[in-house]
Amino acid sequence: MPHYPRLGVLLAWCAAGVLAALSPPAAAAEIARLTFAQLVDSIRAESEVTQSMKSRNGQEVEIQGFIIPAGPPDLSFFMLSRVSALGNYCCEVPVGQDETVFVFARDVKVRYDPLRIYRVHGVFEAGMRSDPAYGPSLFRLRQARVEEAVGAIIFKVGETPSSTAKP
């Protein structure tokens, strides 16, 4: 039987190619997800933000919340809040800077709905900063992309509006 040393090498390369094609792609860097609870917990005296939250500056993050229009009608600037613009209680709008994130978005294609939850991805900034047009903020997202958070849960498991109401 003839011996073909190159055939073995060729078969090894083919097998490696097939395995590479069948193996799942390398996972892209996972985007950090932030919550309003994390933002609130990161605030210290004198409206100073913790170093661990500041360490996320410049990183891509995702956060979910309600849009509060506060700028141009194209939503290139808005505030993202943990409660709807209609308010948590009868027409109450959140006033704390820990409850809002200034969002500087680009090419927003969603339709604004005060009762809809949105998922926003962008470059995170933490720390007190004042914008000449929109005022001071503790948290900002720049170069943001906005999408509806379809299926987002706004109540804890087992909690419904009727179960939290007092008789």
C-alpha positions as CSV (number, residue, x, y, z in Angstrom):
1,M,0.0,0.0,0.0
2,P,1.5,3.4,-1.0
3,H,2.2,5.9,1.7
4,Y,1.1,9.5,1.1
5,P,2.4,11.8,3.8
6,R,0.8,15.0,2.3
7,L,-2.6,13.3,2.4
8,G,-2.5,13.2,6.2
9,V,-1.7,16.9,6.4
10,L,-4.5,17.7,3.9
11,L,-7.0,15.6,5.9
12,A,-5.9,17.3,9.1
13,W,-6.5,20.8,7.5
14,C,-9.9,19.7,6.2
15,A,-10.9,18.4,9.6
16,A,-9.8,21.7,11.2
17,G,-11.8,23.7,8.6
18,V,-14.9,21.7,9.2
19,L,-14.6,22.0,13.0
20,A,-14.1,25.8,12.7
21,A,-17.1,26.1,10.4
22,L,-19.3,24.1,12.8
23,S,-18.2,25.7,16.0
24,P,-20.2,28.6,17.3
25,P,-18.7,32.1,16.6
26,A,-16.8,33.8,19.3
27,A,-19.1,35.8,21.5
28,A,-18.8,39.5,21.0
29,A,-17.9,41.6,24.0
30,E,-21.0,41.6,26.2
31,I,-22.6,45.0,26.8
32,A,-22.9,45.8,30.5
33,R,-26.5,46.3,31.7
34,L,-27.3,49.0,34.2
35,T,-30.4,49.5,36.2
36,F,-31.7,52.6,37.9
37,A,-31.2,50.9,41.3
38,Q,-27.4,50.6,40.5
39,L,-27.3,54.3,39.6
40,V,-29.1,55.3,42.8
41,D,-26.7,53.1,44.9
42,S,-23.7,54.7,43.2
43,I,-24.5,58.2,44.5
44,R,-22.7,59.4,47.6
45,A,-22.8,62.7,49.6
46,E,-22.5,65.9,47.6
47,S,-23.9,64.2,44.5
48,E,-20.6,62.4,44.0
49,V,-20.6,59.1,42.1
50,T,-18.7,56.1,43.3
51,Q,-15.4,55.2,41.6
52,S,-16.8,51.8,40.5
53,M,-19.6,53.6,38.5
54,K,-17.1,56.1,37.1
55,S,-14.9,53.2,36.0
56,R,-17.6,52.5,33.4
57,N,-17.0,55.9,31.7
58,G,-16.5,55.4,28.0
59,Q,-17.9,51.9,28.0
60,E,-20.9,50.7,26.0
61,V,-23.8,50.1,28.3
62,E,-27.5,49.2,28.1
63,I,-30.3,50.5,30.3
64,Q,-34.1,50.3,30.2
65,G,-36.6,52.9,31.1
66,F,-39.2,55.4,30.0
67,I,-38.5,58.3,27.6
68,I,-39.2,61.8,28.9
69,P,-39.0,64.2,25.9
70,A,-36.9,67.2,26.9
71,G,-35.4,68.4,23.7
72,P,-36.0,68.4,19.9
73,P,-38.9,66.5,18.5
74,D,-36.5,64.1,16.7
75,L,-35.6,62.7,20.2
76,S,-31.9,63.5,19.6
77,F,-31.9,64.4,23.2
78,F,-34.2,63.1,25.9
79,M,-34.1,61.9,29.5
80,L,-34.5,58.2,30.3
81,S,-36.3,57.6,33.6
82,R,-37.3,54.7,35.8
83,V,-40.9,56.0,35.7
84,S,-43.1,57.2,32.9
85,A,-43.5,60.9,32.1
86,L,-47.0,60.4,33.2
87,G,-45.6,59.8,36.7
88,N,-45.3,57.1,39.2
89,Y,-48.2,58.6,41.2
90,C,-50.8,61.0,40.0
91,C,-48.9,63.0,37.4
92,E,-45.6,63.0,39.4
93,V,-42.5,63.4,37.3
94,P,-39.3,62.2,38.8
95,V,-37.1,65.0,40.1
96,G,-34.0,63.3,41.3
97,Q,-30.9,63.1,39.1
98,D,-30.5,59.5,40.2
99,E,-33.8,58.7,38.5
100,T,-32.8,60.1,35.1
101,V,-30.1,59.6,32.5
102,F,-29.5,62.3,29.8
103,V,-29.5,60.6,26.4
104,F,-27.9,62.0,23.4
105,A,-29.1,59.8,20.6
106,R,-28.6,59.5,16.9
107,D,-31.1,58.6,14.2
108,V,-34.0,57.6,16.6
109,K,-36.6,55.5,14.7
110,V,-39.0,54.6,17.5
111,R,-42.3,56.2,18.1
112,Y,-42.6,57.9,21.4
113,D,-45.1,56.4,23.8
114,P,-45.1,57.6,27.5
115,L,-46.2,54.1,28.6
116,R,-43.7,52.1,26.6
117,I,-40.4,50.9,28.0
118,Y,-37.3,51.5,25.8
119,R,-33.9,49.8,25.8
120,V,-31.0,52.3,25.2
121,H,-27.4,51.4,24.3
122,G,-24.7,54.0,24.3
123,V,-21.4,55.3,25.6
124,F,-21.8,55.8,29.4
125,E,-20.6,58.8,31.4
126,A,-20.9,59.2,35.2
127,G,-20.2,62.2,37.3
128,M,-21.7,65.7,37.7
129,R,-21.5,67.6,34.4
130,S,-23.5,70.6,33.2
131,D,-24.6,70.9,29.6
132,P,-25.2,74.5,28.4
133,A,-28.5,73.6,26.7
134,Y,-29.9,71.0,29.1
135,G,-28.4,71.7,32.5
136,P,-26.7,69.5,35.1
137,S,-26.7,65.7,35.1
138,L,-25.1,62.8,37.0
139,F,-25.4,60.2,34.2
140,R,-25.3,60.4,30.5
141,L,-25.4,58.2,27.4
142,R,-23.9,59.4,24.2
143,Q,-24.0,58.0,20.7
144,A,-27.1,56.2,21.9
145,R,-29.3,53.8,20.0
146,V,-32.9,53.4,21.1
147,E,-35.3,50.4,20.6
148,E,-38.5,49.3,22.2
149,A,-37.9,46.8,25.1
150,V,-40.5,44.3,23.9
151,G,-41.6,42.1,26.7
152,A,-39.8,44.1,29.4
153,I,-41.1,43.4,32.9
154,I,-41.9,46.4,34.9
155,F,-43.2,44.5,38.0
156,K,-41.5,42.0,40.2
157,V,-42.4,38.4,39.7
158,G,-45.7,37.7,41.5
159,E,-46.4,41.4,41.8
160,T,-49.3,43.0,39.8
161,P,-50.9,46.4,40.1
162,S,-53.9,44.8,41.9
163,S,-51.7,42.8,44.4
164,T,-49.9,46.0,45.5
165,A,-53.0,48.0,46.0
166,K,-54.2,48.4,49.6
167,P,-57.8,47.4,50.3
